[in-house]
Amino acid sequence: STPSLPLSNGRPPFQALEEWPASGNDLRPQSYPATHNMHMTRERLIETFRTLDEPMAHMIMSTMLSIYPVEQICIELITPTMCEVGRLWTEKHLTVPEEHFASNFFRALLINLFHITPGPLSGPYAFVCCAPGEAHELGALMLALFLRRRGIRVAYMGQSIETAGLLWNIRRRIVQS
């Protein structure tokens, strides 16, 4: 075992999955050991959302993205964090502005990651959008980002896309192929 510096609470960071505390809602990484505990990071992010501290949220996410793959961050950090934010909002422990701040922070992060990820110039399209009336787009954004990172050409259209226009665009792509 390699020596490690203690965290601010005096304990050393977790060095291996076996050292993780048992918890029913702890999502353990499947591909990389947790040098930064996702649960502790979720708690830190929620505190930054409570105080509307965007620079700190960026610092936390930049650190995590430098350690873990985007897919792991989305599945094990962003999704559970937003679930917890939703729970805290429904229990009136977070305000609507704090919940929207968290959602918009992650939305902007995912959109930026999507746009800086190069996609192929040709090949079939994957159309990714939200159903009519659906304003919650983080899941669709994650899907679009995952597909693009796998080398698939993605047309991301965002929230509440009406069916007729979507079908027209799909038919137009089929004819052009």
N, C-alpha and C positions, 0 to 999 in steps of 0.2 A: 504494500500500500504506500502511495506517495504522500508525503506530508502536505498539509494544506493550512492556509491561514484561516483563523476563525472568522466567522461572520460577526456583525455588530452585536449580536446577542451572545457572543462568547463561544458558540458551538461551531465546530468545523462544518463546511458544506458537505452534502451527501456525496460520497465518492462512487457508489454503485447502487444499482436498483435494490439489492438486498438490504441496504441501509435505509430505504424509504420507510416512513411510518405507515402502518396499515390504515387504510381509510376506504370507506365504501365509495366515495365520490372522487378519489384520486385517480386521474388518468395518467398512467405511467407511459413514458415514451417507448415506442417499439423499436426505434432505429438508433437512437443515441442515448448514452447515459445522461442522467439529469444532473449536470454540474450546477445548474440554477434550477431550483425547485419550482415547478410550474404553479403549484398551489400558492406558494409564498409570493410569486410574481403576480398572480391574479390579485391577491390582497393588496399589493403595492399599487397595481394599476387602478383598482377601485378607489383607493385613497386619493390618487392623483385626479381621478374623475370627480370625486367629491369636492376637491379644491380647485377644479378647472385648471389644473397645472399641465398645460400642453407641452412645454419644454421637458418636463420630467417624464411624461408619457412617451415622448419621442426618444428620450435617452433609454428608457426601459426597453422599448421595442427594438431600438437599434442594437442594443446589447444582445437581446434574445435572438434577433435575426442574424447576428454574426456567429452565433453558436449552433442554432438549429435550422433545419430546412424549413422553407416557407410552409409546406404542407403540415409539418408537425406543429408549427406555431399556430396555424389556423385551427387545427383540430384540437390541440391540447391546451391552447392558451386563449385565443380570441373567442372561440365558441363557448367554452365554459365561463369565461369572464362575462360575456354578454348575457348568458343564462343567469348568472348571479346578479348582474346589474338589473335584469328584468325582475328577478325575485325581490331584490331590495326595493325597487320602485313600487311593485305591487304592495309591499308591506310598509310603504311610506318611509323607508329609510334612505331613499334617494329622491331628489326632486326631479320633475320633468326636465328642466334644463340640464341637470347632471346626467340623466339618462340619454338625452339627445346629444350632449357633448361626447359621451362615450361612443355612441353609435356613429356619429359623424367623424370622430377621430379614426375609428377602425375603417369606416367607409373610405376616407381619404387615403389612408395607408394602403388599403387593398387596391384602390384605383391606381395609385402611383406604382405599386408593384406590378399590376397588370400592364400598365403602359410602358414601363421600362423593360419588360420581358419581351424579347424579340419573338415574333411569330413568323411562321412560314409565309412566303409570298404567293404560294399556289397550293392547290389541294382543296378538298371539300371543306365547307364551312360547318362549324358548330354554332348554332344560334343560341345565345344564352340571354334570358330575360325573365322578368317577373310577370306573373299572370295579371290580367286586368284588375285594377284596384289594389294590388299588392305593393305596399310601400317599403317593406322590409327586404332589402336587397343584399345583405351581407352573405347569405348562403349562395346566391346566384353569382356574386362577385368572386367568392372562393372557387366555385366550380369553374368559372371562366379562367381564373388564374391557374388552377390546376391543369386544365386542358391545354392552355397556351404553354405552360412549362413542360408538357409532354409532347410538344411539337405540333399541336393541332391548331389550325387556323380558326380563330374565334371572332365572331361578331357579337360584341356585348352591347345590349340595348338598354339595360337598366330597369327601372321600376315601371310597373303598371303599363305594360305594352298591350295595346288592343289587338285582338285576334285577326281581324281582317287585314290590317297593315302588315302584320307579321307573316301571314300566309302569302300575301302578295310578294313580299321580299323573298320568301323561300322559293316560290315558283319562279321568280326572276333569276335567282341563282341557279336553279335546275336547268333552265333554258340556256343560260350562258355557259354551262359546263359542257 
